[in-house]
């Protein structure tokens, strides 16, 4: 009998990679169509926020300071100071300077500067606006109703009265001087720590 010759079939190449080893960015539709999608970016780089953008809570507004406790023309709220400033503005200026300088410049020296030195060079409004700016910086007050130099150039008496009232409304009496306010503060602290002083009476 003759030998039956078997026809050899071409060897089928075996896949060396499993399906799990395929890139995750390739879908089944792409495999069927023979297409490969671009690799997916899993973690995109963080983007920095744009500069010069106000935070959402602020509403785009810039803080300009706190309002004054009294207006520029409310001189009637403290008549003794209004009368004193009308006749002797140098005294009110000296009292304000002593408080803002923390006692380094006395009221007498501040009054002398305003009375003699400043009017001689027509610069009293410059000195007044300088200490008005210091007062605003101390309590973070808004520059209103106008600029400091304009307020002291056009209404120097009203400006001094407003600054005097502002200090009084914040618990400092310029008429007592720096040392007088320190004495009141120490007395107040002693009363808080030790209670009110006990009244003593003399026995016969």
URVENTA-V755162 format. One record per pair of residues at least 24 apart in sequence whose C-alpha atoms are under 10 Angstrom apart, sorted by the first residue. I is the first residue (numbers start at 1). GAP is how many residues later the second one is. Records with the same first field share a line. If there is no record, write none. Layout:
I=GAP  GAP
This chain:
63=79
64=76  77  78  79
65=71  72  74  75  76  77  78  79
66=70  73  74  75  76  77
67=69  72  73  74  75  76  77  78
68=68  71  72  73  74  75  76  77  94  95  97  98  101
69=72  93  94  96  97  98  100  101
70=91  92  93  95  96  99
71=73  74  87  88  90  91  92  94  95
72=72  73  74  79  83  85  86  87  88  89  90  91
73=82  84  85  86  88  89
74=84  87  88  91
75=82  83  84  85  86  87  89  90
76=85
77=84  85  88
78=83  84  86  87  90
79=82
81=79  80  81  83  84  94
82=75  76  78  79  80  82  83
83=78
84=77
85=71  72  73  75  76  79
86=71  72  74  75
87=70
88=27  69
89=25  26  67  68  69  71  72
90=24  25  26  34  67  70
91=24  84
92=65  68  69  71  72  82  83
93=34  35  38  64  67  68  70  71  81
94=80  81  83
95=69  78  79  80  81  82  83
96=32  35  36  39  64  65  67  68  71  77  78  79  81  82
97=31  34  35  37  38  77  80  81
98=76  77  79  80  81
99=36  68  73  74  75  76  77  78  79  80  82
100=31  32  34  35  38  67  74  78
101=30  33  77
102=75  76  77
103=74  75  76
104=74
105=73
106=71  72
107=67  68  70  71
123=30
124=28  29  32
125=24  25  26  27  28  29  30  31
126=24  26  27
127=25
128=24  25  28  29  31  32
129=24  27  30  31
131=29  32
132=27  28  30  31
135=28  31  32
136=27  30
139=27  28  31
